[in-house]
Amino acid sequence: YYNDNQRNEYDDSPLIVAIIDGLTYTVPHKVDYKMEQVLKHVKQVLPKIVCYLNIDKKMTELSADYLAACLRFISKLIQYGHIMDNLKDSSIFSAHLKRGQSFHVRCTAIQLLALFIKNESSERDLNTILSLIEFDQSPFIRSNAVQQLYKLPLFTKHQDCFLNNLHLVERLWRLLNEHQDFNLRCCLAQLYYTSTGGPRPPACLATTVRL
């Protein structure tokens, strides 16, 4: 598995990706160790991650697996508090959501951006994913984005959260009733029920929605 190069005997990307994932698992939680030990560990690993993060500029055919593994490493740094609050930025995940990236990289970026939204309560990034659900041309990407939102989930119907507001409820309701893709509508229904509990938003109570 770690050296599955049957298609290309010179391709060692499965091994490199496994090493990067292994390094990701070794990232310690900042509060559990002395600051000097944490900084020393991260400084030893981070240059290699940056190197493989930029390898797609030279070897585009291998970039998908490398990029996904590097994005997971950066997400773990943010999640475990190795990056200061004023420097936390989700733009690296948002940049890999765009068309032109491989399906694997886009799905990984969606998953990590959803985790960032849950941890940081970022309304801007939530709007980014909702716009992806609304306008992206790939039905698989749209469905995957919704699935990542309700699998976490960002919040539940009884949870007091900054993201849980009337505007979001009405937007989810509109998406649920406008899309023609039955698979996406099923995912949106699950997300809507998980987040709001199921009732119609107040703005829709006096209207009839054609399904």
Secondary structure, 3 states (H helix, E strand, C coil): CCCCCCCCCCCCHHHHHHHHHHHHHCCCCHHHCCHHHHHHHHHHHHHHHHHHHCHHHCCHHHHHHHHHHHHHHHHHHHHCCCCCHHHCCCHHHHHCCCCCCCHHHHHHHHHHHHHHHHHHCCHHHHHHHHHHHHHCCCHHHHHHHHHHHHHCCCCCCCCCCCCCCHHHHHHHHHHHHHCCCHHHHHHHHHHHHHHHCCCCCHHHCCCCCCC
